[in-house]
Amino acid sequence: MTHPTVGETAPNFSLNNQDGDVINLSDYKDKSAVVVFFYPKAMTPGCTTQACGIRDTKAELAERGVEVFGISPDPVARLPKFIEKHDLNFPLLSDEDHAVAEQYGCWGLKKFMGKEFMGLIRTTFIIGKDGKLLKVMDKFKTKSHHEDLLAELDQVL
């Protein structure tokens, strides 16, 4: 699968957050940017590192007028546990059928320990005020993702 192209309108979505409320991407056009990061599974080491990095840069993201959403194929019931355990300060969205991940080109063939399987490919998208895609980040380390994200935001905003 391929990602949407920078400059194209980002695919809209409506997904349930950790409280079961529906979040529509189109409702956030008043923000300087929306960051959507796809992560494979709540409470795993890499995803926890990535999410905690975002949590720790919340003030810097807010200064830039940025709204952040984490999306995974986890069921809604699993998301509050992840938020509570790590004191996350941004919404997590459930994409159990991975339809949104497919629209964004983040669902595909993965390899782990010699086995191939279909799964979510960790990717971050920066979407501008006009709904157009400003940046696709698909090569980063979970440990420095938040720093890389702030640097990218400073370039595109």
KOLTORKOL-702046 format. One line per field, with one value per atom (N, C-alpha, C): x, y, z; residue number from 1; residue in one letter; atom name. Coordinates in nm, 2 decimals, decimal comma, always signed. Each point is the difference from the previous one (the first is absolute). Example, Ala and Ser with C-alpha at 12.3 -4.5 7.8 and 13.67 -1.06 7.14 Angstrom:
2
x <- [+1,32 -0,09 +0,09 -0,04 +0,09 -0,08]
y <- [-0,57 +0,12 +0,12 +0,11 +0,11 +0,11]
z <- [+0,78 +0,00 +0,00 -0,07 +0,00 +0,08]
n <- [1 1 1 2 2 2]
res <- [a a a s s s]
atom <- [N CA C N CA C]
END
This chain:
157
x <- [+0,08 -0,08 +0,09 -0,05 +0,07 -0,07 +0,07 -0,05 -0,07 -0,09 -0,05 +0,12 +0,00 +0,11 -0,01 +0,12 +0,00 -0,06 -0,09 -0,07 -0,15 -0,02 -0,14 -0,08 -0,13 -0,09 +0,02 +0,02 +0,01 -0,13 +0,00 -0,13 -0,07 -0,13 -0,07 -0,03 -0,02 -0,04 -0,09 -0,07 -0,09 +0,03 +0,07 +0,03 -0,03 -0,02 -0,03 +0,13 -0,01 +0,11 -0,01 +0,09 +0,01 -0,13 -0,08 -0,13 -0,12 +0,03 -0,11 -0,06 +0,05 -0,05 +0,06 -0,08 +0,04 +0,08 +0,12 +0,09 +0,00 -0,03 +0,01 +0,12 +0,08 +0,12 -0,05 -0,11 -0,05 -0,04 -0,02 -0,03 +0,12 +0,12 +0,12 +0,07 -0,08 +0,06 +0,04 -0,04 +0,04 +0,14 +0,06 +0,14 +0,10 +0,12 +0,11 +0,03 +0,00 +0,02 -0,05 -0,03 -0,04 +0,11 +0,04 +0,10 -0,07 +0,00 -0,06 +0,12 +0,02 +0,10 -0,06 +0,04 -0,05 +0,10 -0,04 +0,08 -0,06 +0,09 -0,06 -0,08 +0,04 -0,07 +0,03 -0,11 +0,02 +0,07 +0,08 +0,07 +0,12 +0,04 +0,12 +0,12 +0,12 +0,11 +0,02 +0,01 +0,02 -0,12 -0,12 -0,11 -0,01 +0,04 +0,00 +0,10 +0,12 +0,11 -0,05 -0,06 -0,05 -0,10 -0,10 -0,11 +0,04 +0,09 +0,06 +0,08 +0,07 +0,07 -0,10 -0,11 -0,11 -0,05 -0,03 -0,05 +0,09 +0,13 +0,10 +0,02 -0,05 +0,01 -0,13 -0,10 -0,13 +0,00 +0,08 +0,00 +0,06 +0,10 +0,06 -0,10 -0,07 -0,10 -0,11 -0,05 -0,10 +0,04 +0,12 +0,06 -0,01 +0,01 -0,01 -0,14 -0,10 -0,14 -0,03 +0,07 -0,01 -0,08 -0,09 -0,08 +0,06 +0,01 +0,06 -0,10 +0,00 -0,08 +0,09 -0,01 +0,07 -0,11 +0,03 -0,09 +0,06 -0,07 +0,04 -0,12 +0,03 -0,11 -0,05 +0,05 -0,05 -0,15 -0,07 -0,14 -0,01 -0,11 -0,03 +0,03 -0,04 +0,02 +0,14 +0,09 +0,15 +0,06 -0,06 +0,06 +0,01 -0,11 +0,01 +0,11 +0,03 +0,10 +0,14 +0,02 +0,13 +0,01 -0,10 +0,00 +0,03 -0,08 +0,02 +0,14 +0,04 +0,13 +0,12 -0,01 +0,11 -0,03 -0,12 -0,04 +0,01 -0,06 +0,00 -0,10 +0,04 -0,08 -0,05 -0,03 -0,06 -0,09 -0,09 -0,10 +0,06 -0,04 +0,03 -0,12 +0,01 -0,11 +0,01 -0,11 -0,01 -0,04 +0,09 -0,02 +0,00 -0,09 +0,01 +0,00 -0,08 -0,01 +0,11 +0,09 +0,11 -0,03 -0,13 -0,04 +0,07 +0,01 +0,07 +0,15 +0,06 +0,14 +0,02 -0,09 +0,01 -0,01 -0,10 -0,01 +0,13 +0,07 +0,12 +0,13 -0,02 +0,11 +0,08 -0,05 +0,07 -0,02 -0,08 -0,03 +0,07 +0,09 +0,07 +0,08 +0,08 +0,08 +0,11 +0,02 +0,11 +0,07 +0,12 +0,09 +0,04 +0,00 +0,04 +0,05 +0,12 +0,06 -0,02 +0,02 +0,00 -0,14 -0,10 -0,14 -0,06 -0,08 -0,07 -0,15 -0,05 -0,14 -0,05 -0,13 -0,06 -0,01 +0,04 -0,01 +0,01 -0,01 +0,01 +0,15 +0,03 +0,13 +0,01 +0,09 +0,01 +0,03 -0,09 +0,01 -0,07 +0,05 -0,05 -0,03 -0,12 -0,04 -0,03 +0,05 -0,03 -0,09 -0,12 -0,11 -0,02 +0,00 -0,01 -0,15 -0,01 -0,13 -0,10 +0,05 -0,09 -0,03 +0,04 -0,02 +0,09 +0,10 +0,10 +0,12 +0,05 +0,11 +0,13 +0,06 +0,13 +0,12 -0,01 +0,12 -0,04 +0,08 -0,01 +0,13 -0,01 +0,12 -0,01 +0,08 +0,00 +0,13 +0,10 +0,13 +0,05 -0,02 +0,05 +0,01 +0,07 +0,01 -0,10 -0,06 -0,11 +0,06 +0,12 +0,06 +0,02 +0,02 +0,01 -0,11 -0,11 -0,11 -0,05 -0,02 -0,06 +0,10 +0,13 +0,09 +0,00 +0,00 -0,01 -0,13 -0,11 -0,13 +0,00 +0,06 +0,01 +0,08 +0,11 +0,09 -0,08 -0,08 -0,08 -0,11 -0,06 -0,10 +0,05 +0,12 +0,07 +0,03 +0,02 +0,03 -0,13 -0,11 -0,12 -0,10 +0,01 -0,10 +0,05]
y <- [-0,12 +0,12 +0,13 +0,10 +0,12 +0,11 +0,09 +0,11 +0,10 +0,08 +0,11 +0,09 +0,08 +0,09 +0,13 +0,05 +0,14 +0,09 +0,09 +0,09 -0,04 -0,13 -0,05 +0,02 +0,00 +0,01 -0,13 +0,01 -0,12 -0,07 -0,14 -0,07 +0,04 +0,03 +0,03 -0,13 +0,01 -0,12 +0,04 -0,10 +0,01 -0,13 +0,02 -0,12 +0,03 -0,11 +0,02 +0,02 +0,09 +0,02 -0,09 +0,02 -0,08 +0,00 +0,10 +0,01 -0,04 -0,05 -0,04 +0,11 +0,12 +0,12 +0,00 +0,04 +0,00 +0,13 -0,02 +0,11 +0,00 +0,12 +0,02 +0,09 -0,04 +0,08 +0,14 +0,00 +0,13 +0,10 -0,04 +0,09 +0,08 -0,02 +0,06 +0,09 +0,06 +0,09 +0,14 +0,03 +0,12 -0,01 -0,11 -0,02 +0,03 +0,05 +0,02 -0,12 -0,12 -0,12 -0,11 -0,12 -0,12 -0,10 -0,06 -0,11 -0,13 -0,09 -0,13 -0,11 -0,07 -0,10 -0,13 -0,09 -0,14 -0,09 -0,07 -0,09 -0,14 -0,10 -0,14 -0,05 +0,02 -0,06 +0,07 +0,04 +0,07 -0,09 +0,06 -0,06 -0,09 +0,01 -0,07 +0,10 -0,05 +0,09 +0,12 -0,03 +0,10 +0,10 -0,04 +0,08 +0,09 -0,06 +0,08 +0,11 -0,04 +0,11 +0,11 -0,03 +0,10 +0,08 -0,06 +0,08 +0,09 -0,05 +0,08 +0,12 -0,02 +0,11 +0,11 -0,04 +0,10 +0,07 -0,08 +0,05 +0,11 -0,03 +0,09 +0,13 +0,00 +0,12 +0,07 -0,03 +0,06 +0,15 +0,06 +0,15 +0,06 -0,06 +0,05 -0,02 -0,11 -0,02 +0,10 +0,02 +0,10 +0,14 +0,04 +0,13 +0,02 -0,11 +0,00 -0,01 -0,02 -0,01 -0,14 -0,10 -0,13 -0,10 -0,07 -0,10 -0,14 -0,09 -0,13 -0,11 -0,10 -0,12 -0,12 -0,10 -0,13 -0,10 -0,07 -0,10 -0,14 -0,10 -0,13 -0,10 -0,12 -0,10 -0,06 +0,06 -0,04 +0,03 -0,09 +0,03 +0,12 +0,07 +0,12 -0,04 -0,12 -0,04 +0,00 -0,02 -0,01 +0,14 +0,10 +0,13 +0,08 +0,00 +0,07 -0,06 -0,13 -0,06 +0,06 +0,01 +0,06 +0,14 +0,08 +0,14 +0,01 -0,08 +0,01 -0,04 -0,11 -0,06 +0,10 +0,07 +0,09 +0,14 +0,04 +0,14 +0,07 -0,06 +0,06 +0,12 +0,11 +0,12 +0,04 -0,10 +0,02 -0,12 +0,02 -0,11 -0,11 -0,12 -0,12 -0,05 -0,04 -0,04 -0,15 -0,07 -0,14 -0,02 -0,07 -0,03 -0,16 -0,06 -0,15 -0,07 +0,05 -0,07 +0,05 +0,09 +0,06 +0,07 +0,04 +0,07 +0,13 +0,08 +0,13 -0,02 -0,10 -0,03 -0,04 -0,07 -0,04 +0,13 +0,09 +0,13 +0,07 +0,00 +0,07 -0,08 -0,12 -0,08 -0,05 -0,02 -0,05 -0,14 -0,07 -0,14 -0,08 -0,09 -0,08 -0,11 -0,06 -0,12 +0,04 -0,07 +0,03 -0,13 +0,01 -0,11 +0,01 -0,11 +0,00 -0,14 -0,01 -0,13 -0,11 +0,04 -0,09 -0,03 +0,06 -0,03 +0,13 -0,03 +0,11 +0,00 +0,12 +0,02 +0,14 +0,01 +0,14 +0,07 +0,13 +0,07 +0,15 +0,08 +0,14 +0,04 +0,09 +0,05 +0,14 +0,01 +0,13 +0,12 +0,09 +0,12 +0,12 +0,12 +0,12 +0,10 +0,06 +0,10 +0,13 +0,11 +0,14 +0,05 +0,05 +0,05 +0,14 +0,09 +0,14 +0,04 +0,13 +0,07 -0,03 +0,00 -0,02 -0,15 -0,08 -0,15 -0,07 +0,07 -0,06 -0,05 -0,11 -0,07 +0,08 +0,04 +0,07 -0,08 -0,12 -0,08 -0,14 -0,10 -0,14 -0,04 -0,05 -0,04 -0,16 -0,07 -0,14 -0,07 +0,09 -0,05 +0,08 -0,06 +0,06 -0,10 +0,04 -0,09 +0,04 -0,10 +0,04 +0,09 -0,02 +0,07 +0,15 +0,04 +0,14 +0,05 -0,08 +0,04 +0,14 +0,03 +0,13 +0,12 -0,02 +0,10 +0,02 -0,11 +0,01 +0,06 -0,03 +0,06 +0,16 +0,04 +0,15 +0,07 -0,07 +0,06 +0,01 -0,11 +0,00 +0,11 +0,01 +0,10 +0,14 +0,03 +0,13 +0,03 -0,11 +0,02 +0,03 -0,07 +0,01 +0,10 +0,05 +0,10 +0,14]
z <- [+0,00 +0,00 +0,00 -0,06 +0,00 +0,09 +0,05 +0,08 -0,09 +0,05 -0,07 -0,03 -0,10 -0,04 +0,07 +0,03 +0,06 -0,10 +0,05 -0,08 -0,03 +0,01 -0,02 +0,13 -0,01 +0,12 +0,07 +0,13 +0,08 +0,01 +0,00 +0,01 +0,13 +0,00 +0,12 +0,07 +0,13 +0,08 +0,11 +0,05 +0,11 +0,08 +0,12 +0,08 +0,15 +0,07 +0,14 +0,08 +0,10 +0,09 +0,12 +0,09 +0,12 +0,09 -0,02 +0,07 -0,08 -0,12 -0,09 -0,08 +0,02 -0,08 -0,14 -0,09 -0,14 -0,03 -0,06 -0,03 -0,16 -0,05 -0,15 -0,03 -0,09 -0,04 -0,04 -0,08 -0,06 +0,11 +0,12 +0,11 +0,05 -0,05 +0,06 -0,10 -0,09 -0,10 +0,06 +0,12 +0,06 +0,06 +0,01 +0,05 -0,10 +0,04 -0,09 -0,08 +0,07 -0,06 +0,09 -0,06 +0,07 -0,03 +0,11 -0,01 +0,03 -0,10 +0,02 -0,01 +0,11 +0,00 +0,02 -0,09 +0,01 +0,07 +0,10 +0,08 +0,00 +0,01 -0,01 +0,11 +0,13 +0,11 +0,13 +0,07 +0,13 +0,10 +0,08 +0,11 -0,04 -0,12 -0,04 +0,01 +0,01 +0,04 -0,10 -0,13 -0,10 +0,00 +0,00 +0,00 +0,13 +0,11 +0,13 -0,01 -0,05 -0,01 -0,09 -0,12 -0,09 +0,06 +0,07 +0,06 +0,11 +0,08 +0,12 -0,05 -0,12 -0,06 -0,04 -0,06 -0,04 +0,13 +0,10 +0,13 +0,05 +0,00 +0,06 -0,08 -0,13 -0,08 -0,02 +0,08 -0,02 +0,00 +0,09 +0,01 -0,13 -0,05 -0,13 -0,11 +0,00 -0,11 +0,01 +0,13 +0,02 -0,04 +0,02 -0,04 -0,15 -0,07 -0,15 -0,05 +0,09 -0,03 -0,07 +0,05 -0,06 +0,08 -0,06 +0,06 -0,04 +0,10 -0,03 +0,03 -0,09 +0,02 -0,03 +0,09 -0,02 -0,05 -0,10 -0,06 +0,00 +0,05 +0,00 -0,03 -0,03 -0,02 +0,14 +0,11 +0,13 +0,02 +0,07 +0,03 +0,09 +0,00 +0,09 +0,14 +0,05 +0,14 +0,04 -0,08 +0,03 +0,02 -0,07 -0,01 +0,14 +0,08 +0,13 +0,09 -0,01 +0,09 -0,04 -0,13 -0,05 +0,04 -0,01 +0,04 +0,15 +0,08 +0,15 +0,04 -0,05 +0,04 -0,03 -0,11 -0,04 +0,01 +0,06 +0,01 -0,13 -0,10 -0,14 +0,00 -0,07 +0,00 -0,14 -0,08 -0,13 -0,03 -0,09 -0,03 -0,08 +0,03 -0,07 -0,07 -0,13 -0,08 -0,04 +0,00 -0,04 -0,14 -0,08 -0,14 -0,01 +0,07 +0,01 -0,13 -0,10 -0,13 -0,09 +0,05 -0,07 -0,13 -0,02 -0,12 -0,02 +0,11 -0,01 -0,03 +0,07 -0,03 -0,14 -0,06 -0,14 -0,09 +0,03 -0,07 +0,00 +0,11 +0,02 -0,05 -0,05 -0,04 +0,11 +0,12 +0,11 +0,04 -0,08 +0,03 -0,11 +0,04 -0,11 +0,06 -0,09 +0,04 +0,09 +0,11 +0,09 +0,03 +0,04 +0,04 +0,14 +0,07 +0,14 +0,03 +0,04 +0,04 -0,11 -0,12 -0,11 -0,05 +0,06 -0,04 -0,07 -0,10 -0,07 +0,04 +0,02 +0,03 -0,03 -0,01 -0,03 +0,14 -0,01 +0,13 -0,03 +0,11 -0,01 -0,01 -0,09 -0,02 +0,06 +0,10 +0,07 -0,09 +0,00 -0,09 +0,06 -0,02 +0,05 -0,12 +0,01 -0,10 +0,06 -0,07 +0,05 -0,11 +0,05 -0,08 +0,03 -0,11 +0,02 +0,02 +0,03 +0,03 -0,12 -0,12 -0,11 -0,03 +0,09 -0,02 -0,09 -0,05 -0,09 +0,08 -0,06 +0,07 -0,02 +0,11 +0,00 +0,01 +0,06 +0,02 +0,04 -0,05 +0,03 +0,07 +0,12 +0,07 +0,01 -0,07 +0,01 +0,03 +0,03 +0,04 +0,12 +0,11 +0,13 +0,11 +0,10 +0,12 +0,10 +0,06 +0,10 +0,11 +0,04 +0,11 -0,04 -0,12 -0,04 -0,09 -0,01 -0,08 +0,03 +0,13 +0,04 -0,04 +0,01 -0,04 -0,15 -0,07 -0,15 -0,04 +0,07 -0,03 +0,02 +0,11 +0,02 -0,11 -0,04 -0,10 -0,14 -0,03 -0,12 +0,00 +0,12 +0,01 -0,02 +0,06 -0,02 -0,15 -0,08 -0,14 -0,08 +0,04 -0,09 +0,04 +0,13 +0,04 -0,01]
n <- [1 1 1 2 2 2 3 3 3 4 4 4 5 5 5 6 6 6 7 7 7 8 8 8 9 9 9 10 10 10 11 11 11 12 12 12 13 13 13 14 14 14 15 15 15 16 16 16 17 17 17 18 18 18 19 19 19 20 20 20 21 21 21 22 22 22 23 23 23 24 24 24 25 25 25 26 26 26 27 27 27 28 28 28 29 29 29 30 30 30 31 31 31 32 32 32 33 33 33 34 34 34 35 35 35 36 36 36 37 37 37 38 38 38 39 39 39 40 40 40 41 41 41 42 42 42 43 43 43 44 44 44 45 45 45 46 46 46 47 47 47 48 48 48 49 49 49 50 50 50 51 51 51 52 52 52 53 53 53 54 54 54 55 55 55 56 56 56 57 57 57 58 58 58 59 59 59 60 60 60 61 61 61 62 62 62 63 63 63 64 64 64 65 65 65 66 66 66 67 67 67 68 68 68 69 69 69 70 70 70 71 71 71 72 72 72 73 73 73 74 74 74 75 75 75 76 76 76 77 77 77 78 78 78 79 79 79 80 80 80 81 81 81 82 82 82 83 83 83 84 84 84 85 85 85 86 86 86 87 87 87 88 88 88 89 89 89 90 90 90 91 91 91 92 92 92 93 93 93 94 94 94 95 95 95 96 96 96 97 97 97 98 98 98 99 99 99 100 100 100 101 101 101 102 102 102 103 103 103 104 104 104 105 105 105 106 106 106 107 107 107 108 108 108 109 109 109 110 110 110 111 111 111 112 112 112 113 113 113 114 114 114 115 115 115 116 116 116 117 117 117 118 118 118 119 119 119 120 120 120 121 121 121 122 122 122 123 123 123 124 124 124 125 125 125 126 126 126 127 127 127 128 128 128 129 129 129 130 130 130 131 131 131 132 132 132 133 133 133 134 134 134 135 135 135 136 136 136 137 137 137 138 138 138 139 139 139 140 140 140 141 141 141 142 142 142 143 143 143 144 144 144 145 145 145 146 146 146 147 147 147 148 148 148 149 149 149 150 150 150 151 151 151 152 152 152 153 153 153 154 154 154 155 155 155 156 156 156 157 157 157]
res <- [m m m t t t h h h p p p t t t v v v g g g e e e t t t a a a p p p n n n f f f s s s l l l n n n n n n q q q d d d g g g d d d v v v i i i n n n l l l s s s d d d y y y k k k d d d k k k s s s a a a v v v v v v v v v f f f f f f y y y p p p k k k a a a m m m t t t p p p g g g c c c t t t t t t q q q a a a c c c g g g i i i r r r d d d t t t k k k a a a e e e l l l a a a e e e r r r g g g v v v e e e v v v f f f g g g i i i s s s p p p d d d p p p v v v a a a r r r l l l p p p k k k f f f i i i e e e k k k h h h d d d l l l n n n f f f p p p l l l l l l s s s d d d e e e d d d h h h a a a v v v a a a e e e q q q y y y g g g c c c w w w g g g l l l k k k k k k f f f m m m g g g k k k e e e f f f m m m g g g l l l i i i r r r t t t t t t f f f i i i i i i g g g k k k d d d g g g k k k l l l l l l k k k v v v m m m d d d k k k f f f k k k t t t k k k s s s h h h h h h e e e d d d l l l l l l a a a e e e l l l d d d q q q v v v l l l]
atom <- [N CA C N CA C N CA C N CA C N CA C N CA C N CA C N CA C N CA C N CA C N CA C N CA C N CA C N CA C N CA C N CA C N CA C N CA C N CA C N CA C N CA C N CA C N CA C N CA C N CA C N CA C N CA C N CA C N CA C N CA C N CA C N CA C N CA C N CA C N CA C N CA C N CA C N CA C N CA C N CA C N CA C N CA C N CA C N CA C N CA C N CA C N CA C N CA C N CA C N CA C N CA C N CA C N CA C N CA C N CA C N CA C N CA C N CA C N CA C N CA C N CA C N CA C N CA C N CA C N CA C N CA C N CA C N CA C N CA C N CA C N CA C N CA C N CA C N CA C N CA C N CA C N CA C N CA C N CA C N CA C N CA C N CA C N CA C N CA C N CA C N CA C N CA C N CA C N CA C N CA C N CA C N CA C N CA C N CA C N CA C N CA C N CA C N CA C N CA C N CA C N CA C N CA C N CA C N CA C N CA C N CA C N CA C N CA C N CA C N CA C N CA C N CA C N CA C N CA C N CA C N CA C N CA C N CA C N CA C N CA C N CA C N CA C N CA C N CA C N CA C N CA C N CA C N CA C N CA C N CA C N CA C N CA C N CA C N CA C N CA C N CA C N CA C N CA C N CA C N CA C N CA C N CA C N CA C N CA C N CA C N CA C N CA C N CA C N CA C N CA C N CA C N CA C N CA C N CA C N CA C N CA C N CA C]
END
